[in-house]
């Protein structure tokens, strides 16, 4: 499973990358949404983790563009800003899951679940 991490905070990208390395076949880290869209075209990730608050292109704009170009792509919002209206907007724009940064362990659970689901659909 290939995972693309889009977050403007380098320590967060490194932490997410460390936590998921054993589950992912490949992990790439990108610091903004605009570059994330470019990398997505060549890297072809199975899952994208996406921060909401970033410079150049915020997470919602990035999510909208990702869903338009890759409708089957699983985009997981990983953000410090955990408010009901943000969760609702992310869901409306097609986010597969929403994880507050203080609950990052949920990302590993989500990826494990996705691996099991994909294995079951292949086998």
C-alpha positions as CSV (number, residue, x, y, z in Angstrom):
1,X,0.0,0.0,0.0
2,X,1.4,3.4,-1.0
3,X,0.8,6.3,1.2
4,X,1.3,10.0,0.5
5,X,1.6,12.3,3.5
6,X,0.7,16.0,2.8
7,X,1.4,18.2,5.8
8,X,3.3,21.5,6.2
9,X,4.8,20.5,9.6
10,X,7.9,18.4,9.0
11,X,7.9,16.8,12.5
12,X,4.3,15.6,12.0
13,X,5.2,14.2,8.5
14,X,8.1,12.3,10.1
15,X,6.0,11.0,12.9
16,X,3.3,9.7,10.6
17,X,5.9,8.2,8.3
18,X,7.5,6.3,11.2
19,X,4.2,5.0,12.5
20,X,3.0,3.6,9.2
21,X,6.3,2.4,7.6
22,X,5.6,-1.2,8.6
23,X,2.1,-1.1,6.9
24,X,3.0,0.7,3.7
25,X,5.1,-0.5,0.9
26,X,6.0,3.1,0.0
27,X,5.6,6.4,1.8
28,X,6.2,9.9,0.4
29,X,6.1,13.1,2.3
30,X,5.1,16.5,0.8
31,X,4.8,19.9,2.5
32,X,1.9,21.5,0.6
33,X,-1.2,20.6,-1.3
34,X,-0.1,22.0,-4.6
35,X,3.0,19.8,-4.7
36,X,0.9,16.9,-3.3
37,X,-1.3,17.0,-6.4
38,X,1.7,16.9,-8.7
39,X,3.2,13.9,-6.8
40,X,-0.1,12.1,-6.8
41,X,-0.1,12.0,-10.6
42,X,3.2,10.0,-10.7
43,X,3.3,8.3,-7.3
44,X,-0.3,7.0,-7.5
45,X,-0.9,6.5,-3.8
46,X,-3.6,4.2,-2.3
47,X,-4.1,6.6,0.6
48,X,-3.3,10.2,1.2
49,X,-3.1,11.7,4.7
50,X,-3.9,15.4,4.5
51,X,-3.5,18.3,6.9
52,X,-6.2,21.1,6.6
53,X,-4.2,24.2,7.5
54,X,-1.3,24.6,5.0
55,X,0.1,27.5,3.0
56,X,-0.1,27.6,-0.8
57,X,-3.1,25.4,-1.0
58,X,-5.2,24.5,2.1
59,X,-6.4,21.0,2.8
60,X,-10.0,21.6,1.7
61,X,-8.9,22.9,-1.7
62,X,-6.4,20.0,-2.0
63,X,-9.1,17.5,-1.0
64,X,-11.5,18.8,-3.5
65,X,-8.9,18.6,-6.3
66,X,-7.9,15.1,-5.3
67,X,-11.4,13.8,-5.2
68,X,-12.1,15.4,-8.7
69,X,-9.0,13.8,-10.2
70,X,-9.0,10.5,-8.3
71,X,-12.5,9.7,-7.1
72,X,-11.5,6.3,-5.7
73,X,-8.6,7.6,-3.7
74,X,-8.9,7.3,0.1
75,X,-8.0,10.7,1.7
76,X,-7.6,10.8,5.5
77,X,-7.7,14.2,7.1
78,X,-5.1,14.4,9.9
79,X,-5.3,17.8,11.6
80,X,-4.9,19.7,14.8
81,X,-8.1,21.6,14.1
82,X,-10.8,19.2,15.4
83,X,-14.1,21.0,15.1
84,X,-17.5,19.5,14.1
85,X,-17.9,21.9,11.2
86,X,-14.5,20.9,9.8
87,X,-15.4,17.2,10.2
88,X,-18.7,17.8,8.4
89,X,-17.1,19.8,5.5
90,X,-14.3,17.2,5.1
91,X,-17.0,14.4,4.9
92,X,-19.0,16.5,2.4
93,X,-15.9,16.9,0.2
94,X,-15.3,13.1,0.3
95,X,-12.7,12.5,3.0
96,X,-12.6,8.8,4.0
97,X,-11.7,9.4,7.6
98,X,-10.9,12.3,10.0
99,X,-8.2,12.0,12.6
100,X,-7.2,14.7,15.2
101,X,-3.4,14.9,15.4
102,X,-3.6,14.1,19.2
103,X,-5.1,10.7,18.2
104,X,-2.6,9.7,15.5
105,X,-2.8,6.1,16.7
106,X,-6.1,5.9,14.9
107,X,-4.3,6.3,11.6
108,X,-2.5,3.0,12.1
109,X,-5.8,1.4,13.0
110,X,-7.4,2.8,9.8
111,X,-4.5,1.6,7.6
112,X,-4.6,-1.9,9.2
113,X,-8.3,-2.0,8.4
114,X,-7.7,-0.9,4.9
115,X,-5.1,-3.6,4.4
116,X,-7.5,-6.3,5.7
117,X,-10.3,-5.0,3.4
118,X,-8.0,-5.0,0.4
119,X,-6.7,-8.5,1.1
120,X,-10.3,-9.8,1.5
121,X,-11.4,-8.2,-1.8
122,X,-8.4,-9.7,-3.7
123,X,-8.6,-13.2,-2.1
